[in-house]
């Protein structure tokens, strides 16, 4: 696969709460279904290792990633009730990453995802 020059990837790592792995796995299909309709999504997959769930996802630029977060925000909020976000990585060209700076956050306290502008 040839990637576009503005390629951005997002790599969230989740750890299912004790006894909630099967519930988390059951919810992954809804993420995939919702993401399948997104313009600018290049790939989206959930490898699982024990009680840790990793999402491999790639986008045509920062704007597509932000649209994705808006699209799956409610699902992510539900997932964060049964799993913790233990690590989050975003990779891409500096110009694309700069577009993301201060634009989104994931709050594990409020169990929600937001793309509104926040201060650095």
CORQUIKA-V805070 format. One record per pair of residues at least 24 apart in sequence whose ideal C-beta (glycine too) atoms are under 6 Angstrom apart, sorted by the first residue. I is the first residue (numbers start at 0). J is the second residue. D is the distance in Angstrom with one decimal. If there is no record, write none. Layout:
((I	J	D) (I	J	D))
//
This chain:
((3	59	5.2) (5	60	4.0) (5	95	5.4) (7	58	5.0) (7	61	5.6) (7	64	5.2) (7	91	3.6) (7	95	5.0) (8	57	4.7) (8	90	4.8) (9	56	4.9) (9	64	5.9) (9	89	5.5) (10	88	4.1) (11	54	5.1) (11	84	6.0) (11	87	5.1) (12	53	5.3) (12	85	5.1) (12	86	4.1) (13	52	4.5) (13	82	4.2) (13	84	5.9) (14	50	5.9) (14	51	5.3) (14	83	5.1) (14	85	4.9) (15	50	4.6) (15	82	4.8) (16	81	5.4) (19	81	4.0) (20	50	5.2) (22	81	5.3) (23	81	5.5) (23	82	5.2) (26	78	5.9) (29	74	5.7) (30	71	5.9) (30	74	5.6) (33	70	5.8) (33	71	5.6) (37	67	5.6) (39	63	2.8) (60	95	5.7) (61	95	4.5) (61	98	3.8) (61	99	5.1) (65	114	5.2) (68	103	5.7) (68	112	5.7) (68	114	5.2) (69	114	5.5) (72	112	4.3) (75	112	4.5) (76	110	5.1) (76	111	4.7) (79	110	4.4) (80	110	5.8))
//
